[in-house]
Every structure is written in structure tokens, then in C-alpha cells.
Amino acid sequence: MAEPLPPRSAGLGLRRALLDELIEAPAGAFDFLECAPDNWIGVGGALGDRLAQLSDRHPLSCHGLSLSLGGPDPLDHVFLRQTREFLDRHHVVLYSEHLSYCAAGGHLYDLLPLPFTEDAVRHVAARIREVQDALGRRIAIENVSTYALPDRAMDEASFVRAVLEEADCDLLLDVNNAYVNAINHGGDARAFIAAMPGERIASFHVAGHYDEADDLKIDTHGTAVKETVWALLEYAYATHGVRPTLLERDFHFPPLPVLLEEVARIRALQAA
């Protein structure tokens, strides 16, 4: 198993559009890279060689997209075996997935919200334990952005805490998602962050979002991180302590030096 990332570390998403720039990036420009194994399992040739080059040079974390932790379909154990092989081959330091579902009688190609109920807690926690057994490691679950919610017998913070406890797993706390949900559903992002169990936080994510309206924010990962989210990250550090933090960017890529300025801002907040 790879050594864990030091708390003061700032990472960048490994996206195919950035491969050449990441390979040519100056030493020390970022502390780790993160990719979705779903997009790389079985990829060979020149792309596979570039991925191996980067994972040999930099610590690699992985953020899954398609396990459908909360879904009704049986977990895909062939895919879990392939994922475990990928994590082992690239000495992945952290694996995370979304606290949501994306398949129900077939893949839905979206991350859909779970009901905040005791039944949902038991269901998703049992599946997380099954995943951890299959992968041979603890995983972290990420709080997701939502735009409509099914049954809410409890609030989101209580639901997340209950799943973490029942599954005995870790948390990837996405600060931007906390902000997006607070605006979309009339909540308090700082209260949500403060309510998370600090001892289970393995890492943080920050990203940009789109302002559709004053009361509707869309988690796009396609723009720069907004000042409100930087302030929330600073608050998360003050509340829970510094953790490895990833800058997510999935499209509308600026030149790499612009992304590295945001990575440097993470580092500055961690140092402060």
C-alpha cells in the first residue's frame, strides 16, 4: 500500500487534455494527481504510457465515477477487481467514490441523490463495506452536489455522518458541493462543514461552479474557484485541520500556469 499523502499537499486533476502539459510541468508544481480509474482501466498505447509516466513520477489518488454506491443494482465485482488491479499497479494513495447512485437497470450517466433515510443509510453502508472488502482498502465517500432531493427524514449532514459511522469509511469533503447545496436548498455551508467528523476527513476537493441564478448553482468543474469557496476552504482548514486538497477542473482548461496559480493558493491557505 502506498504511503498516505502528507496533510499539506495540493493536487490537480489528471485529465487527458492536460497530459502533455502535466508531463512537462516544472518539478514541485503540484504534490499529487487525481484521475478516475473508470476512464483509464484497459487503456494502453501512448495514453497508457503517459499515465504510467505520471504515476511513476507523482503520487496518484483516484476518484471513481461508476460504482453506483447507493444504487439498486448488484455491485459489479468484475469492475471492482479491475479497479483493485489499477490501484495496486499505480500505487494509488487514496480511492474515493460519490455518495450517490448512477445505475438502476442500466447506467444513467449522472450522479443522482440518495434519500436521507435510515433505510438508505443501511443500504449504502453495506455496499461501501462490500467495496472496501473487494478493494482491500478503506475508501472515502464524497458529499455530492444536488438540485432536487427525494425523501429527507434527516438533513444531509446527519445522513453523511450516519453513513460514515455505519460503513466505517472515510470522507472526501467537497467544499464546493457544500456551497452549491447550501444555495440550492437554503442551507448553511459552514454549518455543514462544521458538522462533519474531522477524524474521518481524508481529503478536500475545491472546484468552480456556474451561477445559474442567485438561488441555483451548478457544479460544473469548468471554471475558476470562486472567492466564496476559497473562504469555505479556509474555514474547513480552521475547523478540521489541513488535509490533502485537490483542485478539480474537467473542461474549459486555461493554460497550465493559470491552474497552478490555484494550486499555489491551496498551498498558501494550508501554510496559513
C-alpha positions in Angstrom: 0.0 0.0 0.0 1.3 3.5 -0.9 2.3 5.9 1.8 -0.5 8.4 2.6 -0.3 12.0 1.3 1.0 14.5 3.8 -1.7 16.8 5.1 -0.1 19.9 3.4 -0.4 18.8 -0.2 -2.2 20.3 -3.1 -3.1 18.3 -6.2 -4.5 18.7 -9.7 -6.9 16.5 -11.7 -5.2 14.3 -14.3 -7.2 14.9 -17.4 -6.3 13.7 -20.9 -6.4 17.2 -22.3 -3.6 18.1 -19.8 -1.4 15.1 -20.2 1.4 16.7 -22.2 1.5 19.8 -20.0 1.5 17.7 -16.8 4.4 15.7 -18.1 6.3 18.9 -18.9 5.3 20.7 -15.7 8.1 22.0 -13.5 9.2 19.9 -10.5 7.2 20.7 -7.4 4.3 22.4 -9.3 1.8 20.1 -7.6 2.1 17.4 -4.9 -0.2 14.8 -6.4 -2.5 14.0 -9.3 -6.0 12.5 -9.3 -7.8 10.5 -12.0 -10.9 8.5 -12.5 -9.9 4.8 -12.9 -13.1 4.2 -14.8 -11.6 6.3 -17.6 -8.3 4.5 -17.7 -8.8 0.8 -17.0 -7.8 -1.1 -20.1 -6.2 2.0 -21.8 -2.8 1.1 -23.3 -0.7 2.5 -26.1 0.6 6.1 -25.9 -2.0 7.2 -23.5 -1.3 4.3 -21.1 2.4 5.1 -21.3 1.8 8.7 -20.4 -0.3 7.7 -17.4 2.4 5.3 -16.2 5.0 8.0 -16.6 3.0 10.4 -14.5 2.1 7.8 -11.8 5.8 6.8 -11.6 6.7 10.4 -11.0 3.9 11.7 -8.8 1.6 10.3 -6.1 -1.7 9.3 -7.6 -5.2 9.4 -6.0 -8.3 8.1 -7.7 -11.9 9.3 -7.7 -14.4 6.8 -9.0 -17.4 7.6 -11.2 -19.4 4.5 -11.8 -19.6 2.2 -8.8 -23.1 3.5 -8.0 -22.6 3.0 -4.3 -26.2 3.8 -3.4 -27.9 2.1 -6.4 -30.2 -0.9 -6.5 -28.2 -3.0 -9.0 -25.7 -5.5 -7.6 -22.2 -4.2 -7.4 -20.0 -5.0 -10.4 -17.3 -7.3 -9.0 -15.5 -7.7 -12.3 -15.1 -3.9 -12.4 -14.1 -3.9 -8.7 -11.4 -6.5 -9.4 -10.1 -4.3 -12.4 -10.2 -1.3 -10.1 -8.2 -3.0 -7.4 -5.6 -4.1 -10.0 -5.4 -0.5 -11.3 -5.0 0.9 -7.8 -2.3 -1.6 -6.9 -0.4 -1.1 -10.2 -0.2 2.7 -9.9 0.4 2.7 -6.1 -2.7 4.8 -5.5 -2.6 6.7 -2.2 -6.4 7.3 -1.9 -9.5 6.0 -3.5 -12.9 7.8 -3.2 -16.4 7.5 -4.7 -19.5 9.5 -4.7 -22.3 9.2 -2.1 -24.9 8.8 -4.8 -26.0 6.3 -7.5 -25.6 6.3 -11.2 -27.2 3.0 -12.3 -30.6 1.3 -12.0 -31.3 -1.4 -14.5 -28.6 0.2 -16.6 -26.2 3.1 -16.5 -27.8 6.5 -16.0 -24.7 8.7 -16.7 -25.4 11.1 -13.9 -24.8 11.2 -10.1 -28.2 11.0 -8.6 -29.0 11.9 -5.0 -30.0 9.3 -2.3 -32.9 9.8 0.1 -31.8 10.9 3.5 -33.4 7.9 5.4 -32.3 5.2 7.7 -33.0 2.6 5.0 -30.7 4.4 2.7 -28.0 4.6 5.3 -28.1 0.8 5.9 -28.2 0.1 2.1 -25.4 2.3 1.0 -23.2 1.5 4.1 -23.5 -2.3 3.4 -22.4 -1.7 -0.2 -19.5 0.5 0.9 -18.3 -2.3 3.2 -18.6 -4.7 0.3 -16.5 -2.4 -1.9 -13.8 -2.0 0.8 -13.6 -5.8 1.2 -13.3 -6.2 -2.6 -10.6 -3.4 -2.9 -8.7 -4.4 0.2 -8.6 -0.9 1.4 -10.6 1.9 3.1 -12.3 4.2 0.8 -13.6 7.8 1.1 -17.0 8.9 0.1 -17.7 12.3 -1.3 -20.7 14.6 -0.5 -22.3 15.3 -3.9 -24.0 18.4 -5.3 -27.8 18.1 -5.7 -30.5 20.0 -7.4 -33.6 18.2 -6.2 -33.9 15.8 -3.2 -36.0 12.7 -2.6 -37.2 11.8 0.9 -35.5 13.8 3.7 -36.1 12.2 7.0 -32.9 13.7 8.2 -30.7 16.6 7.0 -27.7 16.0 4.7 -25.1 16.3 7.5 -26.8 13.7 9.7 -27.1 11.4 6.7 -23.4 11.7 5.8 -22.3 11.1 9.4 -24.6 8.1 9.7 -23.2 6.5 6.6 -19.6 7.1 7.7 -20.3 5.5 11.0 -22.2 2.5 9.7 -19.8 1.8 6.8 -16.6 2.7 8.8 -15.2 4.6 5.9 -13.6 8.0 5.3 -14.9 11.3 3.9 -13.7 13.3 0.9 -15.2 16.7 1.8 -16.0 18.6 -1.3 -16.2 22.3 -0.2 -17.7 23.5 -3.5 -20.5 20.9 -3.3 -21.2 22.1 0.3 -21.6 25.6 -1.0 -23.7 24.6 -4.1 -26.1 22.6 -1.9 -26.4 25.3 0.7 -27.5 27.8 -2.0 -29.8 25.3 -3.9 -31.6 24.0 -0.8 -31.4 27.0 1.5 -28.8 25.6 3.9 -25.6 26.8 5.6 -22.4 25.6 4.1 -20.3 26.4 7.2 -22.7 24.6 9.4 -22.5 21.5 7.1 -18.7 21.6 7.1 -18.5 22.1 10.9 -20.9 19.1 11.4 -18.6 16.7 9.5 -16.5 14.3 11.7 -13.0 15.7 11.3 -11.3 12.5 12.2 -12.8 10.8 9.1 -11.9 13.6 6.6 -9.2 12.1 4.3 -9.0 15.0 1.8 -10.8 18.0 0.4 -11.9 19.0 -3.1 -12.4 22.5 -4.4 -13.8 23.4 -7.9 -15.6 26.1 -9.8 -19.3 26.3 -10.3 -21.8 28.1 -12.6 -24.1 30.8 -11.3 -27.4 29.9 -13.0 -29.3 32.2 -10.6 -29.0 33.7 -7.2 -30.6 30.5 -5.8 -29.3 27.9 -8.2 -25.6 27.0 -8.6 -24.4 24.2 -10.9 -21.3 22.2 -10.0 -19.5 22.3 -13.4 -15.8 21.9 -12.7 -15.4 24.2 -15.7 -14.3 27.5 -14.2 -12.1 29.0 -11.6 -12.8 28.5 -7.9 -14.9 31.4 -6.6 -14.0 33.5 -3.6 -16.9 32.2 -1.6 -15.5 28.7 -2.0 -11.9 29.7 -1.2 -13.3 31.3 2.1 -15.0 28.0 2.9 -11.9 26.0 2.3 -10.1 28.3 4.7 -12.9 27.7 7.2 -12.7 24.0 6.7 -8.9 24.1 7.5 -9.6 26.2 10.6 -12.3 23.8 11.7 -10.8 20.4 10.9 -7.2 21.0 10.2 -5.3 20.8 6.9 -5.8 17.8 4.6 -4.6 17.0 1.1 -6.7 19.1 -1.2 -7.4 18.7 -4.9 -8.3 21.4 -7.5 -10.9 19.8 -9.8 -11.1 21.1 -13.4 -12.8 19.0 -16.1 -13.1 21.3 -19.1 -12.6 24.9 -20.3 -8.9 24.4 -19.4 -6.8 27.5 -19.1 -3.1 27.3 -19.7 -1.5 25.1 -17.0 0.3 28.1 -15.3 -3.2 29.5 -14.5 -4.3 26.2 -12.9 -1.0 26.1 -11.0 -1.9 29.6 -9.6 -4.9 28.0 -8.0 -2.8 25.1 -6.7 -0.5 27.6 -5.2 -3.4 29.3 -3.5 -4.4 26.0 -1.9 -0.8 25.7 -0.6 -0.9 29.3 0.8 -4.1 28.5 2.7 -2.6 25.3 4.0 0.5 27.1 5.2 -1.5 29.8 6.9 
